[in-house]
């Protein structure tokens, strides 16, 4: 896959991750969590991990919460595992 395509996919899915983070429906859950498996399957482990890491980091920077560490570390790792399993 070309580098420009990889970079654009990372940017698009990271932006989608940020937007879905703001649509929350509980204490810590948000719609971005349901995107993780799709990111891992579509993008693969490496690109999906980067997209989730950048997306969750930017989302937590814009709207901080007390459980920020869970989102920044756990969400990219779940995308990585979904990518390896796909």
N, C-alpha and C positions, 0 to 999 in steps of 0.2 A: 504494500500500500504506500502511496506517495506521502511524503512528509506534510505537504500542504493539506491533503485530505485528512490525515491524522489530526493535525492541529485544528482544522475546522470542526471535526467531529468532537474533539475535546471541548472546544469553545461552545458549541451548540448544546451538548449534553450538560456541561457545567452550568450554562445559563438556565437550562430547563430545571436542573437540580435546585438552583437558587430560587427560581419562581415557585416551584412546588414546595419549597421549605416554608414559604410564607402562608401556605394554605394548610394550617394545622387544625387538628380536631381533638386535641386532648393535652395531657400533661407534656409529653415529649414527642408524641408521634406526629408525623407530617406526611404529606403525599410523596415527598421525595424518597421515603423509605421503600415505597412500592415500585419506584423506578430502578432500584438497585439491581434487581435480578435481570431486568430488561437491558440495562447498561452492560452488565457482564456478558450476557448472551450476544448482544448485537456488536459491541465494541471489542470484546475479548478482555483478557485479564489486565494487560498493560495499559491500554488506552482507556478502558473503563475505570481502572483504579485512579488514573490521573484526572479524569473528568469528575469522578465523585469526590476526590480529594479537593480539587479546586472549587467545585460547586459548594461543598459543605463548608469549606473554610471561608469562602466569600459570604455565604449565607449567615454563618455565625458571627462574622465581622460586622455585617450590616445590622443584624438583629440578635444581639447576644442573649444567651440564656444560661442558667446555672449548670446545665448539663452539656456544656459546649464540648467537653472532651469526648463524650460518647459519640457525638455526631462526627467530629473531625477524624477520629480514628476508626470507629466501628463501621461506619457507612462505607468508606473505601475498601476496608478489608472484606466486607460482605460482597462487594462488587468483584473483588479479586477472586474470591472463592467461587462465585457464580460463573465467572469467566473460565476458571480452571475446570469446572464441572461440565461446562457446555461443550 
